[in-house]
Amino acid sequence: MRVEIRYVTGAYFPTEYRKAACAVLAAALWDYTREHAMPAPCEHRVRNYGSDEQLGAWQGIHAACEERAARGESLCYIEDRYKLPGSDRKGSAGDWLRAYFVREFGRGIARRRFN
């Protein structure tokens, strides 16, 4: 895959270029890590579309699929949860990615670029 990025500078070349480059690289790292480095989810539960109400408890994928099919696949979806890197806690895909980048780059860079 080939990627080409073009940037036209303004009056404050060094400042503008650094900020733009950091934003593009952070987005590329986020997308690459999400697609190629994330582990499989460890738990699943069924939730209603358009509602914060959860229908089921956290469970394995097969049980969640069966529950969703029984309730009607057009009415609900399966929410995934991941074990966060370096912790016993669990969270969403975004939580996993943020925790991963904290471990990789430190809290300051992760908070500034991956939130």
N, C-alpha and C positions, 0 to 999 in steps of 0.2 A: 504494500500500500504506500502511496506517495502522498505527502501532504506539503502544500506550499502556502506560506503565510506572507502577505505583503502588508507593509505598514508605511504610512506617510507621516513624517514628523511635522510638528508645529514649531512654535518659537522656543519651547522648553524641551528640546530634544532628549536629554538624558533622563529627566523626570518622567516624561510621557512614555518613553520607550520602555523603561523598567516596569512601570505599572501595567502597561499593555502586555508585555512579555510574561509577567507573573500571572496575570489573569488567564491568558491563553494556555500557559503550561499547567496551571492548577486545574483548569477544566479538562485538559487532555489526560492528566494523571488520574483525576476522579473517574472519568469514563473508562480508561484502560483498566484501572483497578477494579471497578464495578464489574466489568465484563470478564476479566481474566484471573483475578486473584481472590475473589470472595469465596468463602466456603459455602457448602450447602446449608440451608436453614436447618436449625436443630428442632424447632417446634412450629406448629401451625394451629390456627383456629379459624372458625367460620365467623364471618361478620356480614351484616346487612349492608347493601349498597345504600348510600345516602344517609347513613345513620351511624352514630358512634356506638350503638348497642352491639355488644358481642353476643353471638348465639351459643358458642361452645367454649369449652375449656381448651387450654393448650394441649396438643396431642400430636401423634405421628401423622405423616402425610396420608397414609392409606385411610386412617380413621377420619381425617378431615375431608378427604375426597368423598368418602361414603356419606358423611353427614351433609355435605353440600349437595350431593345428588339427591338425597332424600328430601331436602328442604326446597329444592328447585334451583338449578344453576343460574337462572336469570335473576334471582332475588338476592343472592349472596356471593361472596368471594372468600378466598382463603388468604389470610394474613400470615406472613412468615416472621419468624424471630430467629436471630443469630446470636451465637455466643461471642461476646465482645473480646477482642484480642487482649491478652494479658490480664484477664479478669474472670471472675465467676459469674458476672452479670450477663444479662441477655438484653437485646434491643433490636430495633428495626435495621434495615439495610443502611440507612443514613447514619444511624448510631454506630454501626460497625465500621463504616468508612471513616467517620470522624475519629474514632478511637484508633484505627489503623494509622491515619496520618499524624496523630499525636505521637504515636510510638516511632514513626519514621522520621519526622521533622521537628518534634518538640512542640510544646503547647503554644508558644507564641506564633510560630509560622502557621501551625494548623488552625489556630483561631482566626488568624488574619486571612488565610487563603482558602480554607476548606470548610467554611461554615455556611 
